[in-house]
Amino acid sequence: MYWLIVLCILLFTPAVDAQEIVTIPPGDDVIISIQKGEPAPYDGQLFSVDTSIRWSFWLQQYKLRLKEDVEKERRDCKIKLDYKDKELTLRVTMHKEIERDLTERLKRSEKGRLEAEDAARNPSFWRSFEFGLITGVVISSVVAVLTAWGTNLI
């Protein structure tokens, strides 16, 4: 959502800069000095000298402030875009790293599963039932013979 707003600002900001200030209503400014008690030469508003000076300074400051505010907003937008670009780069890097790690884990898991299935289908000879039975009989016989010999029964 925010990127859409930033994109609109970036796209429409140059169009705003290209526009010139339009004078409404058109025409030249009329400034006439009059003295107190003298009739006004036209209808309209009459400003005191201090008010005119204040408004003039305000307009000049506004123009300067507008330029500074626009520049500040452009810098802020650039900083935000740079931050979002870096964040996106970090997220893509993190995603690739996680994907690589999960792929390696999956390969190890699959290899272990295949080895376990192979061991279950083709057990080693020492893990077979017959080998255990024969080993048990031989060891039992040896123990019985040694026990008999040890007790001098033979």
N, C-alpha and C positions, 0 to 999 in steps of 0.2 A: 504494500500500500504506500509506504513512504517513498519507495523508489519511483513510483508513478508520479508523485507530487514533485520530486526532485527533477525527474525527467521533463515534466511540463514546465517547470521554472527554467530549466536550461534551454528548452526549445523556444520559449516565448520571450525570454529576456532580450535576445538580440532584436526582436521586433519592436520591443518597447524602446530600446535605445535609438532606433532609427527614426522614431517619430519626433517631429519638431513641436515646440510649444505653440499652441494656437491662441490668438488673442480673441477673446470674446467679451463684448462685442468688438468687431473690427474697428480700427481707427487709431488716431494718435491720442496720447494723453493730453489733457488740457489742465494746466495749472495756472491759476490767476491769483495774484495777491490782492486781497481786499482788506480794508480797514474796518474796525468796529463801527457799526452803525451804517455802513455803506450797504446798499442793496446788492444781493447776489445777482450776477449777470445771467445765471441759468438755473434750472431746477436740478436738484440732486442732493448730495450730501456734502457737508462742509466739514473738513477736518482741521483741527488745530495744528499748528506747526509741530508741536511735540508728538502728536498722534501720527502725523505724516512721517516724521523721522522714525518713530518706533516701527511703523508698518514697513517702511523702506528697509530698515535694518533687519526686521524679521524676515522679509522676503529674500534679502541677500543671504542671511544665515540659513534659511530654508533651502535655497539652491545649493549652497555648499554642503549642508547636512545631507541633502538628498544624494549627492555624489558619494559622500562618505558612507552613507547607509547602504547604497547599492554595492559599493566596493566591499563593505563588510559582509554583506549577505553573500556575495560571490565567493569571498574567501571562506566563509562558513560552509557554503555548499560544497566547495572544493574539498575542504577538510572532511566533511561528512562522506563525500564520495570516495575519497582516498581511504578513509576508515572502512567503509563498506567493502571496497575492493580488497583491502588487506584481510578483512574478516572472511570474505568469500574465498580468497586464496588459502587461508589457514584451514577453513572448513573442507575445501577440496583436498588439500594435503592430508588432513586428518582422515577423511573418508577413504582415500587411497591406502593410507597406512592400515586402517582397520580392515579394509577389504583384503589387503595382502596378508595380514595376520590371520584372518578367518580362513582364507584359502589355504594357508600353510597348515592350520589346525585341521581343516577338513581332509587334506591330503594325508596327514599323520594318522588321523582317525580311520580313514579308509584303508590305509596300509595295515594298521593294527587289526582292523576287522578281517581283512583278507588273510592275514597271518593266523589269526585265531580260527577262522573257518578251515584253513589248510591243516592246521594242527588237529582240529577235531575230526577231519576226514581221514588224515594220514598220521596217526599217532606214531611216535618214535617207538622202537622195539622195547625199550626199557619202561615205557609207560603202558604197554599192553597188559592185558589180563593174564595171558600165558606166562610172560616173563615174571610177573609178580607171584604167580602160583608156584612156578618152578623155583624162584629165589626163596620163597617162603618154605617150601619143602626141603630144599638143600640146607638152609640155615637151621631149620628145626632139627634136621637129622644130625647136623654137626653139633648142635647144642646137646642133643640127646646122647650122642657118642661121647662127647667131652664130659658130660655129667656122669655117665656110667663109668668112664675111665677114672674120673676124679673120685668116685665113691668105690672104686675097685670092684665093680660088678663084672667087669670083663676080664 
